[in-house]
Amino acid sequence: MKTFAGELLVFATVIDCGSITAAAEKLQQTVSGVSRALTRYV
């Protein structure tokens, strides 16, 4: 996901799931990919 909306979705999913690992599983992405998306968002 390369858009602001995609990064916002990742951020919201991490909050909803309570962890980066759970969010990565839910989004069907790697933990590394979710972490990078969070870094771009902040």
Biopython code that builds the backbone (N, CA, C, O; Angstrom):
import numpy as np
from Bio.PDB.StructureBuilder import StructureBuilder

atoms = [
    (1, "MET", "N", (0.835, -1.174, 0.000)),
    (1, "MET", "CA", (0.000, 0.000, 0.000)),
    (1, "MET", "C", (0.882, 1.240, 0.000)),
    (1, "MET", "O", (1.704, 1.431, 0.897)),
    (2, "LYS", "N", (0.708, 2.067, -0.997)),
    (2, "LYS", "CA", (1.586, 3.217, -1.119)),
    (2, "LYS", "C", (0.854, 4.540, -0.932)),
    (2, "LYS", "O", (1.433, 5.603, -1.157)),
    (3, "THR", "N", (-0.385, 4.487, -0.533)),
    (3, "THR", "CA", (-1.147, 5.708, -0.383)),
    (3, "THR", "C", (-1.325, 6.050, 1.089)),
    (3, "THR", "O", (-1.174, 5.196, 1.962)),
    (4, "PHE", "N", (-1.643, 7.295, 1.345)),
    (4, "PHE", "CA", (-1.919, 7.716, 2.713)),
    (4, "PHE", "C", (-3.075, 6.904, 3.295)),
    (4, "PHE", "O", (-3.033, 6.501, 4.457)),
    (5, "ALA", "N", (-4.102, 6.668, 2.486)),
    (5, "ALA", "CA", (-5.256, 5.894, 2.960)),
    (5, "ALA", "C", (-4.829, 4.477, 3.349)),
    (5, "ALA", "O", (-5.315, 3.934, 4.341)),
    (6, "GLY", "N", (-3.938, 3.890, 2.586)),
    (6, "GLY", "CA", (-3.448, 2.554, 2.904)),
    (6, "GLY", "C", (-2.664, 2.534, 4.203)),
    (6, "GLY", "O", (-2.796, 1.610, 5.006)),
    (7, "GLU", "N", (-1.851, 3.555, 4.403)),
    (7, "GLU", "CA", (-1.070, 3.647, 5.646)),
    (7, "GLU", "C", (-1.988, 3.888, 6.830)),
    (7, "GLU", "O", (-1.755, 3.365, 7.920)),
    (8, "LEU", "N", (-3.025, 4.674, 6.619)),
    (8, "LEU", "CA", (-3.997, 4.916, 7.682)),
    (8, "LEU", "C", (-4.741, 3.628, 8.031)),
    (8, "LEU", "O", (-5.018, 3.368, 9.202)),
    (9, "LEU", "N", (-5.064, 2.830, 7.029)),
    (9, "LEU", "CA", (-5.705, 1.538, 7.263)),
    (9, "LEU", "C", (-4.801, 0.640, 8.106)),
    (9, "LEU", "O", (-5.269, -0.023, 9.032)),
    (10, "VAL", "N", (-3.522, 0.619, 7.789)),
    (10, "VAL", "CA", (-2.569, -0.182, 8.569)),
    (10, "VAL", "C", (-2.546, 0.305, 10.015)),
    (10, "VAL", "O", (-2.610, -0.501, 10.943)),
    (11, "PHE", "N", (-2.455, 1.611, 10.209)),
    (11, "PHE", "CA", (-2.424, 2.198, 11.546)),
    (11, "PHE", "C", (-3.669, 1.810, 12.340)),
    (11, "PHE", "O", (-3.569, 1.385, 13.491)),
    (12, "ALA", "N", (-4.834, 1.955, 11.726)),
    (12, "ALA", "CA", (-6.091, 1.627, 12.398)),
    (12, "ALA", "C", (-6.181, 0.137, 12.716)),
    (12, "ALA", "O", (-6.701, -0.246, 13.765)),
    (13, "THR", "N", (-5.679, -0.697, 11.821)),
    (13, "THR", "CA", (-5.723, -2.142, 12.044)),
    (13, "THR", "C", (-4.813, -2.557, 13.187)),
    (13, "THR", "O", (-5.164, -3.437, 13.973)),
    (14, "VAL", "N", (-3.647, -1.931, 13.288)),
    (14, "VAL", "CA", (-2.736, -2.223, 14.399)),
    (14, "VAL", "C", (-3.406, -1.861, 15.727)),
    (14, "VAL", "O", (-3.331, -2.624, 16.690)),
    (15, "ILE", "N", (-4.050, -0.712, 15.776)),
    (15, "ILE", "CA", (-4.744, -0.316, 16.999)),
    (15, "ILE", "C", (-5.874, -1.291, 17.308)),
    (15, "ILE", "O", (-6.042, -1.709, 18.454)),
    (16, "ASP", "N", (-6.640, -1.650, 16.297)),
    (16, "ASP", "CA", (-7.771, -2.561, 16.475)),
    (16, "ASP", "C", (-7.317, -3.942, 16.951)),
    (16, "ASP", "O", (-7.935, -4.537, 17.833)),
    (17, "CYS", "N", (-6.240, -4.439, 16.361)),
    (17, "CYS", "CA", (-5.757, -5.788, 16.693)),
    (17, "CYS", "C", (-4.898, -5.818, 17.951)),
    (17, "CYS", "O", (-4.790, -6.855, 18.605)),
    (18, "GLY", "N", (-4.293, -4.699, 18.288)),
    (18, "GLY", "CA", (-3.481, -4.640, 19.491)),
    (18, "GLY", "C", (-2.018, -4.985, 19.296)),
    (18, "GLY", "O", (-1.228, -4.862, 20.232)),
    (19, "SER", "N", (-1.637, -5.418, 18.095)),
    (19, "SER", "CA", (-0.225, -5.703, 17.838)),
    (19, "SER", "C", (0.056, -5.652, 16.342)),
    (19, "SER", "O", (-0.841, -5.812, 15.513)),
    (20, "ILE", "N", (1.312, -5.428, 16.025)),
    (20, "ILE", "CA", (1.726, -5.387, 14.618)),
    (20, "ILE", "C", (1.587, -6.768, 13.992)),
    (20, "ILE", "O", (1.174, -6.893, 12.839)),
    (21, "THR", "N", (1.931, -7.800, 14.751)),
    (21, "THR", "CA", (1.862, -9.166, 14.226)),
    (21, "THR", "C", (0.429, -9.556, 13.876)),
    (21, "THR", "O", (0.178, -10.113, 12.808)),
    (22, "ALA", "N", (-0.501, -9.265, 14.766)),
    (22, "ALA", "CA", (-1.909, -9.596, 14.508)),
    (22, "ALA", "C", (-2.450, -8.795, 13.327)),
    (22, "ALA", "O", (-3.212, -9.314, 12.511)),
    (23, "ALA", "N", (-2.049, -7.526, 13.242)),
    (23, "ALA", "CA", (-2.490, -6.691, 12.125)),
    (23, "ALA", "C", (-1.931, -7.212, 10.809)),
    (23, "ALA", "O", (-2.629, -7.218, 9.795)),
    (24, "ALA", "N", (-0.685, -7.647, 10.818)),
    (24, "ALA", "CA", (-0.072, -8.180, 9.599)),
    (24, "ALA", "C", (-0.830, -9.416, 9.125)),
    (24, "ALA", "O", (-1.073, -9.579, 7.929)),
    (25, "GLU", "N", (-1.198, -10.275, 10.052)),
    (25, "GLU", "CA", (-1.971, -11.465, 9.685)),
    (25, "GLU", "C", (-3.331, -11.072, 9.114)),
    (25, "GLU", "O", (-3.763, -11.620, 8.100)),
    (26, "LYS", "N", (-3.996, -10.137, 9.756)),
    (26, "LYS", "CA", (-5.316, -9.710, 9.298)),
    (26, "LYS", "C", (-5.251, -9.056, 7.918)),
    (26, "LYS", "O", (-6.130, -9.263, 7.082)),
    (27, "LEU", "N", (-4.199, -8.265, 7.690)),
    (27, "LEU", "CA", (-4.036, -7.568, 6.408)),
    (27, "LEU", "C", (-3.355, -8.435, 5.348)),
    (27, "LEU", "O", (-3.219, -8.026, 4.195)),
    (28, "GLN", "N", (-2.933, -9.624, 5.746)),
    (28, "GLN", "CA", (-2.202, -10.537, 4.866)),
    (28, "GLN", "C", (-0.935, -9.880, 4.313)),
    (28, "GLN", "O", (-0.646, -9.939, 3.118)),
    (29, "GLN", "N", (-0.199, -9.256, 5.223)),
    (29, "GLN", "CA", (1.076, -8.626, 4.896)),
    (29, "GLN", "C", (2.129, -9.164, 5.850)),
    (29, "GLN", "O", (1.812, -9.842, 6.827)),
    (30, "THR", "N", (3.374, -8.855, 5.558)),
    (30, "THR", "CA", (4.443, -9.239, 6.471)),
    (30, "THR", "C", (4.501, -8.233, 7.622)),
    (30, "THR", "O", (4.029, -7.103, 7.500)),
    (31, "VAL", "N", (5.082, -8.662, 8.729)),
    (31, "VAL", "CA", (5.271, -7.769, 9.870)),
    (31, "VAL", "C", (6.160, -6.602, 9.453)),
    (31, "VAL", "O", (5.925, -5.459, 9.845)),
    (32, "SER", "N", (7.177, -6.899, 8.660)),
    (32, "SER", "CA", (8.076, -5.855, 8.171)),
    (32, "SER", "C", (7.329, -4.807, 7.340)),
    (32, "SER", "O", (7.574, -3.609, 7.483)),
    (33, "GLY", "N", (6.431, -5.252, 6.487)),
    (33, "GLY", "CA", (5.659, -4.332, 5.656)),
    (33, "GLY", "C", (4.750, -3.437, 6.483)),
    (33, "GLY", "O", (4.620, -2.245, 6.205)),
    (34, "VAL", "N", (4.126, -4.010, 7.493)),
    (34, "VAL", "CA", (3.260, -3.227, 8.373)),
    (34, "VAL", "C", (4.091, -2.213, 9.154)),
    (34, "VAL", "O", (3.698, -1.056, 9.302)),
    (35, "SER", "N", (5.224, -2.652, 9.641)),
    (35, "SER", "CA", (6.108, -1.753, 10.382)),
    (35, "SER", "C", (6.568, -0.584, 9.513)),
    (35, "SER", "O", (6.600, 0.558, 9.970)),
    (36, "ARG", "N", (6.920, -0.868, 8.275)),
    (36, "ARG", "CA", (7.343, 0.213, 7.358)),
    (36, "ARG", "C", (6.204, 1.180, 7.084)),
    (36, "ARG", "O", (6.425, 2.389, 7.012)),
    (37, "ALA", "N", (4.992, 0.668, 6.929)),
    (37, "ALA", "CA", (3.839, 1.532, 6.693)),
    (37, "ALA", "C", (3.611, 2.451, 7.891)),
    (37, "ALA", "O", (3.272, 3.622, 7.720)),
    (38, "LEU", "N", (3.796, 1.927, 9.096)),
    (38, "LEU", "CA", (3.656, 2.755, 10.290)),
    (38, "LEU", "C", (4.726, 3.831, 10.336)),
    (38, "LEU", "O", (4.452, 4.966, 10.729)),
    (39, "THR", "N", (5.920, 3.490, 9.945)),
    (39, "THR", "CA", (7.020, 4.453, 9.950)),
    (39, "THR", "C", (6.739, 5.587, 8.978)),
    (39, "THR", "O", (7.041, 6.742, 9.276)),
    (40, "ARG", "N", (6.176, 5.282, 7.837)),
    (40, "ARG", "CA", (5.841, 6.329, 6.852)),
    (40, "ARG", "C", (4.712, 7.206, 7.366)),
    (40, "ARG", "O", (4.652, 8.395, 7.051)),
    (41, "TYR", "N", (3.813, 6.621, 8.162)),
    (41, "TYR", "CA", (2.649, 7.369, 8.623)),
    (41, "TYR", "C", (3.039, 8.398, 9.688)),
    (41, "TYR", "O", (2.474, 9.490, 9.741)),
    (42, "VAL", "N", (3.993, 8.047, 10.520)),
    (42, "VAL", "CA", (4.367, 8.912, 11.647)),
    (42, "VAL", "C", (5.220, 10.044, 11.208)),
    (42, "VAL", "O", (5.623, 10.867, 12.030)),
]
sb = StructureBuilder()
sb.init_structure("model")
sb.init_model(0)
sb.init_chain("A")
sb.init_seg("    ")
for serial, (resi, resn, name, xyz) in enumerate(atoms, 1):
    if name == "N":
        sb.init_residue(resn, " ", resi, " ")
    sb.init_atom(name, np.array(xyz, "f"), 0.0, 1.0, " ", f" {name:<3s}", serial, name[0])
structure = sb.get_structure()
